[in-house]
Amino acid sequence: MELQLGLALPTPNIIKGFDLNNFGFDQIKGFGDKDCVKNKRGFEQAFGNFTEDCKAMPLLLWNGQPNEEEDHKKKSTSSSMDENETEEEDEVVGWPPIKTWRKKLFQQHQPGRVENNIRKVENKEKGRSIYVKVKMEGVAIARKIDIRLYHSYEALTNSLISMFAKHQKCDEDDYTRYTLTYQDKEGDWLIAGDIPWETFVRSVQRLEIVRNSG
Amino acid sequence: MESSELKGGKDSQISDELSELRMESSELKKAKESPISDESNRRSSFPDEVLDRVISLLNSHRDRSSVSLVCKDWYNMERWSRTHIFIGNCYSVSPEIVARRFPKIRSLTLKGKPRFSDFNLVPQNWGADVHAWLVVFAAKYPFLEELRLKRMTISDASLEFLALSFPNFKALSLLSCDGFSTNGLAAIATHCKNLTELDIHENDIDDKGGGWLSCFPESFTSLEVLNFANVTSDINFDALERLIGRCKSMRVLKVNRGISLEQLQRILANAPQLTELGTGSFTQELAQRQYEELESAFNNCKNIHTLSGLWEVKGLYLPALYPVSTRLTFLNLSYAVLQSDELAKLLVHCPQLRRLWVLDTVEDKGLEAVGSNCPLLEELRVFPADPFDEEIVHGVTEAGFVAVSYGCPRLHYVLYFCRQMTNAAVATVVQNCPDFTHFRLCIMTPGQPDYLTNEPMDEAFGAVVKTCTKLQRLSVSGYLTDLTFEYIGRYAKNLETLSVAFAGSSDWGMQCVLGGCPKLRKLEIRDCPFGNAALLSGLEKYESMRSLWMSACNVTMNGCRLLAREMPRLNVEVMKEEGSDDDGRADKVYIYRSIAGQRRDAPSSVLTL
């Protein structure tokens, strides 16, 4: 079945006759922010730490490959963003379906959150999941995988093939026309497969599937 | 007829559910006209006293509805003996109709807005204001004792009116409500001399300060249930301590975040009889002696079976809970940011747990600990701590879900937020736990397929409906084709509530559900490719349902008008967005059966067709 991918900005995205152009909700302004709740009294008093601007965000429908990078980012304008988040940030009103007051709890809970983030980073390196981004040349949307799920290059490449198979051009059904490259801790881009798997897992930062020239 | 068979129970054992309201509109017209004296012409085979006694033992409103349909005698006996009324949709009936039929109501449960209002999908001034109900009830039921509201709007004026109009008033429960401030709570505290329960939970309150709690008079001693976890301003601790001191029957106490550990210890020392406790902030710097006092205070509480709160919990202090944790049956850690090892250490001491709510910061490893330590677990809810943070991927996966299922075969209620899932994992889970009644799985990226096979998640939900024959509530997510809905329509014979988002391929999906699912009562759909053909395929079905919500689908105004024309006993409401063109699309549609006719309090943004 054909899957279509939606990109962030207000590009109309037709998926099986479903026209998104007509989404024009007033409430597309970020979650639970002041504008959404104009008529609520004392909202700022009750949950007053908001400094976010309410930005009008386009509403998007996904019907295809997951892409964790792109959706559902709620960023306050004051938080730092790394370069990976330059793309499209889109939000879907009322999704995930979490009650507003519960979302507030964790926005208020800033100190704990920062602490938790730090802990998360530590955990990342402690032999639990190691997530790396995988991009395929010519495909706008990257994936994120847990490299610890795999125990060999072959397993990794097989999984990547099934993830990205849809994007192969129809006259190229031989996957050996692509090469898997990775960026290591020093920032260099190398061809995957030369070093032992365990060493690779410890040094890989990002993956990219490049087309062989010719 | 055995009275023991009829007594209690939420679900009817007597017969298939009959819609109370469908019965209302047809039978009521016949039955209510005849006064009781005419009934003497047609004696039932039981003496009235016996029948009356038996019927008055019925608690379930569904059982009572069934009983009232048998004949006029039974209808009248039932209506005179009913003391509690449950109204799932406040607009399905009017307070006048209720008062006319049931003369002796002492307790009322009312639900208002559609559930998606919890997620900001319903306009602010949509309605569900309880005031009209209170006015009628003040006249007809001056002896009213209990009011439980969910997703209703209630103003401070209404709260004061309530407090002054019902001298016997005992229990107020507000869940997911709005429209009031702490001043309203002050009115309740001031005037309700017989109050036993004040349960303020998950509301949108205009918080004007903590003075309300000090309004309970010094002579006031009846409070048994006090839940103000949701009311953020600091209250006067002395006032609270004195209140607890004189309310010797207090069994449920859930304080807000402003209460410190030291204050908690003093509370517990004063109220060791508590059965349910919601702590405040669990993070104060405690000296060794203070910590020991806290532990000792917990140790004295031999009856606590439910624990919540634990905001900003410091893992270091969790062992203070060990004395109570062995008896805990419900542990709500959904405000506590815990790591997997912290949870694991705590759960070793919680072998009796039936219900557990956690944040996904505990990760799969934490859920493994759940599986290992809590064999009696029946309900698990995993909430995302940071639903919008994709940069650092964490949380729980299919592995945690599967781990719990192996360790907890009695699991029947799950709410699970995750970022990845597989068909195989869900199939394994339901194989291990076939008794699910409530299965709510939220894969947080809309339209995400099985992350290993890249296939739709159809087979996952197919497995759920095929295996879990008792399933009453289902929320689906992930990339789903019409096949999921074919499965649901065909297999989910007991399904009552279905929530669908970003799923389906065509009208056929929704048609399958409406054509199957004989017990469907609530259907809520958003962002799906279902249009008029699907909407109109459910014409008669909607009268046996409480409500249908469709937003961001392909339904048009004409489709809605046709539905409204064909089905006059349904209210078809369309919510229009400000400034959107009248291009024929119906953005948000809410359809519900009603014997009260169209509502008269709809704001201008809501069109009733």
Interface residues (C-beta under 8 A of the other chain):
Chain A: M1 L3 I15 K16 G17 F18 N22 F23 G24 F25 D26 Q27 F31 G32 C36 V37 K38 N39 K40 R41 G42 F43 Q45 A46 L59 L61 W62 N63 G64 Q65 P66 N67 E68 E69 E70 D71 H72 K73 K74 K75 D82 N84 E85 E91 V92 V93 G94 W95 P96 P97 I98 K99 T100 W101 R102 K103 L105 F106 H109 G112 R113 N116 N117 R119 K120 V121 N123 K124 R128 S129 Y131 K144 D146 S159 S162 M163
Chain B: F116 D118 F119 N120 L121 Q124 N125 S176 D178 S181 E202 N203 D204 I205 D206 D207 K208 N230 T232 E312 S334 Y335 V337 Q339 T361 E363 K365 F383 P384 A385 D386 P387 F388 D389 E390 E391 I392 V393 H394 F417 R419 Q420 C442 M444 T445 P446 G447 Q448 P449 Y451 L452 T453 N454 P456 S475 Y479 T481 S499 A501 F502 S505 S506 R526 D527 P529 A552 N554 E577 E578 G579 S580 D583 R585 D587
